Amino acid sequence: MALRLCCRSSARWGLPGVPPPARSHCRALQPPWAALRLPAHHFSAKANSKTFLSALVSKVKYMNERYERYLGRTFPRFYQLYSTFLKGFRIFYSEVKEIRRIKKNMSHKNIQFHQLPYREMERLRQFRRDLIKAIPVGILSLPPFANYLVLVLMYLFPRQLLIRHFWTPKQEAEFLDTYHNMRREAYPEVVDGLMHLSHSVADPLLQKQMLHLCKKVQEGFHPDVSELKALRTLFVGYPFGMRRLKVQQVRHLLELYHLDRAMLKLGVSELSDEEVQVACYTRGLNSVHLRPSACRLWLAQWLALSCSLQDSEVSLLAHGMVLLSTNYASSKG
């Protein structure tokens, strides 16, 4: 700067004996970083805004990573919960976007639920179940300051109040075991009911086959799918027809009926191990601790039964959940 002032002063006042330095000399004596400075008119407001936002995002990301490392070192248990919630929100947000896309596609093409591909049908089915669980929690959070109480309750009762996206892997295995044990308590009662009603079957051969099937399950053996198919006519009307089922059960079975056909069209081999485990669990089998190969084998047996039935015979699916899953795990142990 002093050099510039000297140049200007010499040129302006014409000091004797001090010739004004050449412009190239002044430029050569400038600091090296001056060459990196671009003229101000080269920058637009939009470019400045993008640069600022990019720098801000990078800074926030860096600070967040440091914060997460600090939590992981200092509060490992809290960090596990924090990372699980963060991952859960990301997955849930992505799921909401996907559901909106599916719904928009259904409206645009004027198609029904049972006409969707398997994965889209399964997403909608699971999302509805998640909403049923999440809506009461959202309502409880509406009053002022109630959200703090809800957070505490969610921490204390994650199985009852949180949807699957917010469970840790350990919690997921534990909670799925709990839910299966709750439904498994009804399995012996279902088999006993089938055996009791078998005495009302008019056909002696079918009666004998049904009694043999129930006794086989009660003794700890896994039945063959062909044994269930042979009794399919008994599940159309009296005594094992749909009239014995609740409306909600029939709706759930019809949903599975359409899902099974979409799955068969896709092919079980196209499903990931996780998708197969979820499908088995949904159909009555506790797949949490089973090998993927065992799950695929059971799912193939289930589809062989389900996809051979007419919609009037879906009552057999409800009972098939019990008959095909009660002893399967032990037979594979």
Protein Blocks (a to p, Z undefined) as FASTA:
>chain_A
ZZmmmmmmmmmnopghiacddfklmmmmpcfklmmpccfklpcfklmmmmmmmmmmmmmm
mmmmmmmmmmmmmmmmlmmmmmmmmmmmmmmmmmmmmmmmmmmmmmmnopafklpcfklm
mmmmmmmmmmmmmmmmmmmmmpghklmmmmmmmmmmmmlmpcfklpcfklmmmmmmmmmm
mmmmmmmmmmmmmmmmmmmpmblklmmmmmmmmmmmmnopacdfklmmmmmmmmmmcckb
mklpcfklmmmmmmmmmmmmmmmmnopklpcfklmmmmmmmnopafklgcfklmmmmmmm
mmmmmmmpcfklmmmmmmmmmmmmmmmmmmmZZ
